[in-house]
Amino acid sequence: MIAVAFPPESVPESAPWRLSLAGSEIAAACIEPGALVLRLSAAAVRRAADGVAGYLRPVELRLAQARCEGGGPDVFFGGIRAARVLQAGRVLDALPLPGRLDGALVLELQLIHGTALRIEAGALALGLASDAAAVFRESCDC
């Protein structure tokens, strides 16, 4: 498959961030009715307005009708070494935050501690966690 950026015409103008799962860190996962919820303690993002890279927290991913291979919620923690989001024959390398992807998709994660996960879902909603204030810190990478 060819890696492509999330199509700009389908990203809402109100989405101020572009999320890259690789380089992000999972704090926890839980199963809620109809969804697997991943909470990121550090989400690797680019600010849409100026392209500045950094980390945003807290961010939640809600995967509707999720089916997971590779482990249950207890293995969803730590840094994400590599990630792919596949939808409709495309690899999406940046996701709108906040945003939503409707329709079947696959999320593949390679965690730093060695766990490989494959999640099939009917939709993905991305947003800031509602129980804490959002914090953005610019990356110190030179």
JOVENFEN-V549373 format. One record per residue. N is the residue number from 1. RES is the residue in one small letter. PSI is psi in degrees with one decimal (none if undefined). Layout:
BEGIN
n: (N & N)
res: (RES & RES)
psi: (PSI & PSI)
END
This chain:
BEGIN
n: (1 & 2 & 3 & 4 & 5 & 6 & 7 & 8 & 9 & 10 & 11 & 12 & 13 & 14 & 15 & 16 & 17 & 18 & 19 & 20 & 21 & 22 & 23 & 24 & 25 & 26 & 27 & 28 & 29 & 30 & 31 & 32 & 33 & 34 & 35 & 36 & 37 & 38 & 39 & 40 & 41 & 42 & 43 & 44 & 45 & 46 & 47 & 48 & 49 & 50 & 51 & 52 & 53 & 54 & 55 & 56 & 57 & 58 & 59 & 60 & 61 & 62 & 63 & 64 & 65 & 66 & 67 & 68 & 69 & 70 & 71 & 72 & 73 & 74 & 75 & 76 & 77 & 78 & 79 & 80 & 81 & 82 & 83 & 84 & 85 & 86 & 87 & 88 & 89 & 90 & 91 & 92 & 93 & 94 & 95 & 96 & 97 & 98 & 99 & 100 & 101 & 102 & 103 & 104 & 105 & 106 & 107 & 108 & 109 & 110 & 111 & 112 & 113 & 114 & 115 & 116 & 117 & 118 & 119 & 120 & 121 & 122 & 123 & 124 & 125 & 126 & 127 & 128 & 129 & 130 & 131 & 132 & 133 & 134 & 135 & 136 & 137 & 138 & 139 & 140 & 141 & 142)
res: (m & i & a & v & a & f & p & p & e & s & v & p & e & s & a & p & w & r & l & s & l & a & g & s & e & i & a & a & a & c & i & e & p & g & a & l & v & l & r & l & s & a & a & a & v & r & r & a & a & d & g & v & a & g & y & l & r & p & v & e & l & r & l & a & q & a & r & c & e & g & g & g & p & d & v & f & f & g & g & i & r & a & a & r & v & l & q & a & g & r & v & l & d & a & l & p & l & p & g & r & l & d & g & a & l & v & l & e & l & q & l & i & h & g & t & a & l & r & i & e & a & g & a & l & a & l & g & l & a & s & d & a & a & a & v & f & r & e & s & c & d & c)
psi: (153.9 & 132.6 & 129.7 & 154.3 & 157.8 & 126.6 & 120.8 & -33.8 & -16.8 & -0.1 & 122.4 & 139.9 & -23.6 & -2.2 & 100.2 & -7.9 & 153.9 & 118.7 & 134.4 & 118.5 & -39.4 & 129.2 & -9.8 & 171.4 & 132.3 & 127.5 & -39.6 & 165.2 & 148.9 & 159.5 & 123.3 & 164.8 & 115.8 & 4.1 & 150.0 & 128.2 & 122.9 & 129.1 & 123.6 & 126.8 & -24.4 & 114.1 & 122.0 & 116.0 & 164.1 & 135.1 & 125.8 & -35.3 & -38.4 & 0.5 & 7.8 & 129.3 & 149.4 & -159.6 & 138.9 & 141.4 & 158.6 & 142.2 & 141.6 & 140.6 & 127.1 & 114.8 & 108.7 & 142.9 & 46.5 & 139.8 & 127.5 & 136.5 & 135.5 & -8.9 & 165.3 & -171.8 & -24.0 & -18.0 & -1.8 & 81.9 & 153.7 & -175.1 & 149.8 & 113.8 & -44.6 & 151.4 & 148.0 & 138.5 & 120.4 & 129.3 & 129.8 & 43.8 & 8.1 & 150.1 & 120.9 & 119.2 & -5.5 & 137.0 & 144.5 & 139.3 & 116.5 & 159.5 & -177.6 & 138.0 & 115.1 & 146.5 & 163.6 & 138.3 & 163.1 & 133.4 & 120.1 & 127.1 & 135.2 & 111.4 & 154.3 & -34.0 & 6.8 & -13.1 & 133.3 & 128.4 & 143.2 & 121.7 & 124.0 & 134.1 & 161.9 & -18.4 & 159.7 & 123.6 & 133.5 & 132.8 & 171.4 & 138.1 & 138.7 & -10.0 & 7.9 & 154.9 & 140.4 & 140.2 & 128.0 & 132.7 & 128.2 & 147.5 & 145.0 & 3.4 & 134.8 & none)
END
